[in-house]
Every structure is written in structure tokens, then in C-alpha cells.
Amino acid sequence: MSIINKAAAIGGGVIGAGWVARLLLNGIDVSIFDPDPEASRKVSEVMKGARRAYKQMVPGGLPKEGRLTFAKTIAEAVADADFIQESVPERLDLKHRVLAEIDTHAPANAIVGSSTSGIKPTDMQVAMKKHPERLVVGHPFNPVYLLPLVEIVGGDQTFPEAIEVAKEIYASIGMKPVVIRKEIEAFVGDRLLEAAWREALWLIKDGICTVEELDDIMRYGFGLRWAQMGMFQVYRVAGGEAGMRHFMAQFGPCLKWPWTKLMDVPEFNDELVDLIATQSDDQAHGLSIRELEKIRDDNLVAIMDALSKQNKGKGWGAGALHKDYTKQLAKLAASKPTASKAAEKAKALKPVKKAEKPKKKTGKKKG
């Protein structure tokens, strides 16, 4: 069960609202700050979709939903928060301003996670003059309330204890935390996506296929394999009885063939944008974004539910985690711990303050 007593969300866009939904549906109170006058409406729309998906996941009843409060300032939002997730746009200057304010007003032991898609935590920590050691990247994938993966990355000043506590926090709300071993821009997930995206842009630009045909190739082919085995285990199986060594021996030479344009980037001009956007509109067949979100969520729940029944009922991959998470939600619905107990557990797991443990602060990168 969650070790968070109170959470704060800074930024209520698609990702920020997704964090709010996951936290609230785990019974955690959330205070959010977003200067957008439409923030309340946008978060409400995301909450509708999240509640719908969770009711499918746990038909027997959900935990009592946490209380959502819209704060007027960052200082108000982070007051007394055990955990803070920053999800503002990908501009380093903006990240600096927001993180500096969070650092000034948040409790000293509160873990601060950033949803950044690619900025290194070391580059963000310079703005945190009081407690940079408690900042980690906590990079999720959309929709945050359903997809369990969160990439955790520490910076030069991040305490090892902060990474461990972040893992505990994210796992407590049903996520799969993966600590990235070395700090690098765009981490792992987005680097893989960027590679596929670059190649896809060339394939569309050069008239090799349409956006719908490309998506069909992914969703009817290797996408199904990736959803339950990833890349390397799929290729291990493809190597036959000899496994990965045979696969690499057979296909390794292909890496020298001119099969890719990954080192080049097509000119991102109006012509390319219009081509892709027009084909994307045709592919949608008139479905709105909200309608597509419902279809996406239904499919994700169904896929994870199907995987949860595999491996002789133990679950496989994301399905095994989904099985445990739905059990956790059902148990939480039946008996939610008191706020004081949750707070005590969170406090016990938190790293000590930097001033109390200077020997732990090193320049060594963690995560």
C-alpha cells in the first residue's frame, strides 16, 4: 500500500493530470498547482477516463478516492507534502524556476520527482540551493494512470537513499520503477522511441507507406511481441534452440547494410507536418481525442488483464504487476490505513537531510 500521506503535483497537463489520477485513485490526497485557467477542466477530463478504466480493473470496488485541492501557488501546493511530482513543459529555464520554488517551500525530506522526458537531473539540480539531493527523474509514459513503467534517474547530487525511497514510493502506487544506471539525456525509453520516430518520418516523407500502414505494421506485428516479451527476449526466441548467440550471428552483418536513415533527420517543414497530420486525420475516421483515449484505455486494460492470466495464473510481464496492483487496490478499498500510519512509514523510509549526512553527498552518478 502507498507510503504517501500527501502528494503535490506541479503542472496539470496530460502527464501531470495522469499523475494526479493515479495518486487519487490510490486514495492519496493531492494538491495541484497549474496557472492554466483551464487546468481544472482538463484534469477533470483525465479523471473521468481514469475512473472508467479503474472500474474495469477492479469491478469489486475501488479505494476511497483521495481529495484533490487546487492551490493558488507552488508554495501552497507543496506544503506538508511527502512526495512532489513536477510535470511542467520541457524548458530548462522553466524547470529551474519551478524546482527552485519547490525546493524553497517543500518539507526538507520530501522526495521531488520530475516527469521530464529527457533533461538530465544534474542540469536541473543546479536551481535547488537547499536540498538538491532529493531530486530524481521519475519519467512515466502516457497514460500515467495505466502504464506502470517509470524510469528513475539520479543526478550528481542525488543521494542513493533518495533513489531507494523514490522506488518505494512509485512501487507503492502500482508502478514498475526501473533505475537507469547512468545519467543520459532522454534516458532509455525515449531514446528507443526517438529512433523509431526518426525512421518513421523518413518512411512517410519518402512515400514508402502512410501513417496508418506504418501503425498497422507495428500493431499487427512486432508490437504484439514487444508488449509481452520486449526486444531481447523476442530475439532470443527468434534464434531458435541456439538462442541469442545464433540470432546475433545470423543478423549481426545486417547492421552494416544501408537499411536505416537513423543518422539523418528529414527537414521538419510545413510540407512534412501537413502530410503526416492529414494522413493522421484520415486514420482517425472522425473519432475525437477523448474517444481514442477511451479505446486506448480499454485496450490497455484488456491486454494487461489477459497477461495477468498467463504463466499458469501467475501472470506474465506487465500482467504479473497488473495482477498484484488490482489485488492491492481491492485490499486498499477494504481497509485503508490511517493517514498517521502512512505518514510514519513514509517518514521512516525517507533519506536524512543533507546537512545531517554530508558524507553521503558525492559527485558519483546514481541511476
C-alpha positions as CSV (number, residue, x, y, z in Angstrom):
1,M,0.0,0.0,0.0
2,S,1.1,3.6,-0.6
3,I,3.5,5.2,1.8
4,I,2.5,8.7,0.7
5,N,0.3,10.7,3.1
6,K,0.0,13.8,0.9
7,A,1.3,14.4,-2.6
8,A,1.7,17.6,-4.7
9,A,1.5,17.8,-8.5
10,I,3.1,20.8,-10.2
11,G,1.7,21.0,-13.7
12,G,-1.7,19.6,-14.8
13,G,-1.2,18.8,-18.4
14,V,-1.6,15.4,-19.9
15,I,1.2,13.9,-17.8
16,G,0.6,15.9,-14.7
17,A,-3.1,15.1,-14.7
18,G,-2.2,11.4,-15.3
19,W,-0.1,11.5,-12.1
20,V,-3.0,13.2,-10.2
21,A,-5.3,10.4,-11.4
22,R,-3.0,7.6,-10.3
23,L,-2.4,9.2,-6.9
24,L,-6.1,10.0,-6.2
25,L,-7.3,6.5,-7.3
26,N,-4.8,5.1,-4.8
27,G,-6.6,7.0,-2.1
28,I,-3.9,9.7,-1.7
29,D,-4.7,13.4,-1.2
30,V,-3.2,15.6,-3.9
31,S,-2.6,19.4,-4.0
32,I,-2.0,20.6,-7.6
33,F,-0.7,23.9,-8.9
34,D,-1.2,24.9,-12.6
35,P,-1.6,28.5,-13.7
36,D,-3.7,27.5,-16.7
37,P,-7.3,28.7,-16.2
38,E,-8.4,25.5,-17.9
39,A,-6.5,23.3,-15.6
40,S,-9.5,22.2,-13.5
41,R,-11.5,21.2,-16.6
42,K,-8.5,19.3,-18.2
43,V,-7.7,17.4,-15.0
44,S,-11.4,16.5,-14.7
45,E,-11.5,15.1,-18.2
46,V,-8.5,12.9,-17.4
47,M,-10.0,11.8,-14.1
48,K,-13.2,10.6,-16.0
49,G,-11.1,8.4,-18.2
50,A,-9.0,7.1,-15.3
51,R,-12.1,6.3,-13.2
52,R,-13.6,4.4,-16.1
53,A,-10.5,2.3,-16.6
54,Y,-10.0,1.6,-12.9
55,K,-13.6,0.4,-12.5
56,Q,-12.9,-2.1,-15.3
57,M,-9.7,-3.2,-13.5
58,V,-11.3,-3.6,-10.0
59,P,-15.0,-4.2,-10.6
60,G,-15.5,-5.1,-6.9
61,G,-14.9,-1.5,-5.8
62,L,-12.1,1.0,-5.6
63,P,-10.4,2.6,-2.6
64,K,-11.9,5.8,-1.3
65,E,-10.6,8.4,-3.7
66,G,-8.1,11.0,-2.4
67,R,-9.1,14.6,-2.1
68,L,-7.9,17.0,-4.8
69,T,-7.1,20.6,-4.0
70,F,-6.2,23.3,-6.5
71,A,-3.5,25.5,-4.9
72,K,-3.0,29.1,-5.8
73,T,0.8,28.9,-5.5
74,I,3.5,26.3,-5.7
75,A,4.3,27.1,-2.0
76,E,0.7,26.3,-1.0
77,A,0.7,23.1,-3.1
78,V,3.9,21.6,-1.7
79,A,3.3,22.5,2.0
80,D,3.4,19.3,4.1
81,A,3.7,17.1,1.0
82,D,5.6,13.8,1.4
83,F,6.0,13.5,-2.4
84,I,6.1,16.1,-5.2
85,Q,5.9,15.4,-8.9
86,E,6.9,18.2,-11.3
87,S,5.4,18.0,-14.8
88,V,5.9,21.4,-16.4
89,P,6.9,21.9,-20.0
90,E,10.3,20.8,-21.3
91,R,12.1,24.1,-20.9
92,L,15.2,24.1,-18.7
93,D,14.7,27.7,-17.6
94,L,11.1,26.9,-16.6
95,K,12.2,23.8,-14.8
96,H,14.8,25.8,-12.9
97,R,12.3,28.4,-11.7
98,V,9.7,25.8,-10.6
99,L,12.2,23.5,-8.9
100,A,13.8,26.4,-7.1
101,E,10.4,27.4,-5.7
102,I,9.6,23.8,-4.8
103,D,13.0,23.5,-3.0
104,T,12.4,26.6,-1.1
105,H,8.9,25.7,0.3
106,A,8.7,21.9,0.4
107,P,9.5,19.9,3.6
108,A,13.2,19.1,3.6
109,N,12.6,15.3,3.4
110,A,10.0,15.3,0.6
111,I,11.1,13.4,-2.5
112,V,10.8,15.5,-5.6
113,G,10.3,13.6,-8.9
114,S,10.5,15.3,-12.3
115,S,8.5,14.0,-15.3
116,T,11.0,15.3,-17.8
117,S,11.3,13.3,-20.9
118,G,14.9,13.9,-21.5
119,I,16.6,16.6,-19.3
120,K,19.4,15.2,-17.1
121,P,18.7,15.7,-13.3
122,T,22.1,17.1,-12.8
123,D,21.2,20.0,-15.1
124,M,18.0,20.6,-13.1
125,Q,19.6,20.3,-9.6
126,V,21.6,23.5,-10.0
127,A,18.5,25.5,-9.3
128,M,17.9,23.7,-5.9
129,K,20.1,25.5,-3.4
130,K,18.7,23.8,-0.2
131,H,18.1,20.1,-0.9
132,P,19.2,19.1,-4.4
133,E,19.9,15.6,-3.1
134,R,16.2,14.7,-3.0
135,L,15.6,15.3,-6.7
136,V,15.1,12.3,-9.1
137,V,13.8,12.0,-12.6
138,G,10.6,10.0,-12.4
139,H,9.8,9.7,-16.1
140,P,6.4,8.0,-16.8
141,F,4.6,7.0,-20.0
142,N,1.2,8.2,-21.1
143,P,-1.4,7.3,-19.8
144,V,0.3,7.6,-16.4
145,Y,-2.6,6.1,-14.6
146,L,-2.4,2.9,-16.5
147,L,1.1,2.3,-17.9
148,P,3.2,1.2,-14.9
149,L,6.7,2.0,-16.1
150,V,8.6,4.8,-14.5
151,E,12.3,5.5,-15.3
152,I,14.2,6.7,-12.3
153,V,17.4,8.7,-12.8
154,G,19.6,10.3,-10.2
155,G,21.9,13.3,-10.8
156,D,25.3,14.2,-9.5
157,Q,23.9,15.4,-6.2
158,T,21.1,12.8,-5.7
159,F,21.5,10.7,-2.6
160,P,21.4,6.9,-3.1
161,E,18.7,6.9,-0.3
162,A,16.5,9.3,-2.4
163,I,16.6,6.8,-5.3
164,E,15.6,4.0,-3.0
165,V,12.8,5.9,-1.5
166,A,11.6,7.0,-4.9
167,K,11.5,3.3,-5.9
168,E,9.4,2.6,-2.8
169,I,7.0,5.4,-3.5
170,Y,6.4,4.6,-7.2
171,A,6.0,0.9,-6.5
172,S,3.5,1.7,-3.7
173,I,1.1,3.2,-6.3
174,G,1.4,0.2,-8.6
175,M,4.2,1.2,-10.9
176,K,7.3,-0.6,-12.2
177,P,10.3,1.5,-11.3
178,V,13.4,0.9,-13.4
179,V,16.6,2.7,-12.2
180,I,18.7,3.9,-15.2
181,R,22.3,3.0,-14.4
182,K,24.0,6.1,-16.0
183,E,22.6,9.6,-16.4
184,I,22.0,10.3,-20.0
185,E,19.7,12.6,-22.0
186,A,16.3,11.1,-22.9
187,F,17.1,8.1,-20.7
188,V,16.2,4.7,-22.3
189,G,12.5,4.7,-23.3
190,D,12.6,7.9,-25.2
191,R,15.8,7.1,-27.0
192,L,14.2,4.0,-28.4
193,L,11.1,5.9,-29.3
194,E,13.1,8.6,-30.9
195,A,15.0,6.1,-33.1
196,A,11.7,4.6,-34.3
197,W,10.1,8.0,-34.8
198,R,13.0,9.3,-36.9
199,E,12.8,6.2,-39.2
200,A,9.0,6.5,-39.4
201,L,9.3,10.2,-40.5
202,W,11.5,9.2,-43.4
203,L,9.2,6.3,-44.4
204,I,6.2,8.7,-44.6
205,K,8.2,11.5,-46.2
206,D,9.6,9.2,-48.9
207,G,6.1,7.8,-49.7
208,I,7.0,4.2,-48.6
209,C,3.9,3.9,-46.6
210,T,1.1,6.0,-44.9
211,V,0.9,6.6,-41.2
212,E,-2.0,4.1,-40.9
213,E,0.0,1.5,-42.8
214,L,3.0,2.1,-40.6
215,D,0.9,1.8,-37.4
216,D,-0.7,-1.4,-38.8
217,I,2.8,-2.9,-39.3
218,M,3.6,-2.2,-35.7
219,R,0.3,-3.2,-34.0
220,Y,-0.3,-6.3,-36.1
221,G,3.4,-7.4,-36.0
222,F,6.2,-6.8,-33.6
223,G,4.2,-4.5,-31.3
224,L,2.3,-7.6,-30.1
225,R,5.6,-9.3,-29.4
226,W,7.1,-6.3,-27.6
227,A,4.0,-6.0,-25.4
228,Q,4.8,-9.2,-23.6
229,M,8.5,-10.0,-24.2
230,G,10.3,-6.8,-25.1
231,M,13.1,-6.8,-27.7
232,F,15.9,-9.0,-26.5
233,Q,13.8,-11.9,-25.3
234,V,11.8,-11.9,-28.6
235,Y,15.1,-12.1,-30.5
236,R,16.4,-14.8,-28.2
237,V,13.4,-16.9,-29.2
238,A,13.9,-16.0,-32.8
239,G,17.3,-17.5,-32.6
240,G,15.8,-21.0,-32.2
241,E,17.3,-23.6,-29.9
242,A,20.7,-21.9,-30.2
243,G,19.2,-18.7,-28.7
244,M,20.7,-15.2,-28.8
245,R,24.1,-16.2,-30.0
246,H,22.7,-17.7,-33.1
247,F,20.4,-14.7,-33.7
248,M,23.3,-12.3,-33.4
249,A,25.5,-14.4,-35.7
250,Q,22.7,-14.5,-38.3
251,F,21.6,-10.9,-38.2
252,G,24.6,-9.1,-37.0
253,P,26.0,-8.5,-40.5
254,C,22.7,-6.7,-41.4
255,L,23.8,-3.8,-39.2
256,K,26.3,-2.8,-41.8
257,W,23.7,-2.7,-44.6
258,P,22.1,0.6,-45.6
259,W,18.7,-0.3,-44.1
260,T,18.2,2.9,-42.0
261,K,18.3,6.6,-42.1
262,L,18.7,7.0,-38.3
263,M,21.7,9.2,-38.6
264,D,19.8,11.7,-40.8
265,V,16.7,13.8,-39.9
266,P,14.2,14.8,-42.5
267,E,13.6,18.5,-42.7
268,F,10.7,19.2,-40.3
269,N,8.9,21.7,-42.5
270,D,5.3,22.6,-43.1
271,E,5.1,20.2,-46.0
272,L,6.0,17.2,-43.8
273,V,3.8,18.3,-41.0
274,D,0.8,18.7,-43.3
275,L,1.4,15.3,-44.9
276,I,1.5,13.5,-41.6
277,A,-1.3,15.5,-40.0
278,T,-3.6,14.9,-43.0
279,Q,-2.9,11.2,-43.0
280,S,-3.4,11.1,-39.2
281,D,-6.8,12.8,-39.6
282,D,-7.9,10.3,-42.2
283,Q,-6.7,7.4,-40.0
284,A,-8.9,8.7,-37.0
285,H,-12.1,8.3,-39.1
286,G,-13.7,11.2,-37.2
287,L,-13.0,9.9,-33.7
288,S,-12.2,12.6,-31.2
289,I,-9.1,12.5,-29.0
290,R,-11.3,11.6,-26.0
291,E,-12.9,8.8,-27.9
292,L,-9.5,7.5,-28.9
293,E,-8.3,7.7,-25.3
294,K,-11.2,5.5,-24.2
295,I,-10.4,2.9,-26.9
296,R,-6.7,3.1,-25.9
297,D,-7.5,2.6,-22.2
298,D,-9.9,-0.2,-22.8
299,N,-7.3,-2.0,-24.9
300,L,-4.6,-1.5,-22.3
301,V,-6.7,-2.8,-19.5
302,A,-7.7,-5.8,-21.6
303,I,-4.1,-6.6,-22.6
304,M,-2.8,-6.3,-19.1
305,D,-5.7,-8.4,-17.8
306,A,-5.0,-11.1,-20.4
307,L,-1.3,-11.2,-19.5
308,S,-2.3,-11.4,-15.8
309,K,-3.9,-14.8,-16.5
310,Q,-0.8,-16.3,-18.2
311,N,2.1,-18.3,-16.8
312,K,-0.3,-20.8,-15.0
313,G,-2.2,-17.9,-13.4
314,K,0.9,-16.2,-12.0
315,G,0.8,-13.5,-14.7
316,W,3.5,-12.6,-17.3
317,G,5.4,-9.3,-17.7
318,A,3.1,-6.3,-17.2
319,G,0.3,-8.7,-16.4
320,A,2.0,-10.0,-13.3
321,L,2.3,-6.5,-12.0
322,H,-1.2,-5.7,-13.0
323,K,-2.4,-8.8,-11.1
324,D,-0.7,-7.6,-7.9
325,Y,-1.8,-4.0,-8.4
326,T,-5.5,-4.8,-8.8
327,K,-5.3,-7.0,-5.6
328,Q,-3.6,-4.1,-3.8
329,L,-6.4,-1.7,-4.9
330,A,-9.1,-4.2,-3.7
331,K,-7.3,-4.6,-0.4
332,L,-7.0,-0.9,0.0
333,A,-10.7,-0.5,-0.8
334,A,-11.5,-2.9,2.0
335,S,-9.2,-1.4,4.6
336,K,-7.3,1.8,4.1
337,P,-4.5,2.6,6.7
338,T,-4.9,5.7,8.7
339,A,-3.1,8.8,7.5
340,S,-0.9,8.8,10.5
341,K,0.4,5.3,9.9
342,A,1.0,6.1,6.2
343,A,2.9,9.2,7.2
344,E,5.0,7.3,9.8
345,K,6.0,4.7,7.2
346,A,6.9,7.4,4.7
347,K,9.0,9.3,7.3
348,A,10.9,6.1,8.3
349,L,11.8,5.4,4.6
350,K,13.0,8.9,3.8
351,P,16.6,9.9,3.4
352,V,18.2,12.0,6.1
353,K,18.7,15.7,5.4
354,K,21.8,16.7,3.5
355,A,23.1,18.7,6.5
356,E,22.9,15.7,8.8
357,K,24.8,13.3,6.4
358,P,27.3,15.2,4.3
359,K,29.5,12.2,3.8
360,K,26.7,10.7,1.6
361,K,26.9,13.6,-0.9
362,T,29.3,12.7,-3.7
363,G,29.8,13.5,-7.3
364,K,29.2,9.9,-8.3
365,K,26.2,9.5,-10.5
366,K,23.4,7.2,-9.4
367,G,20.8,5.7,-11.6
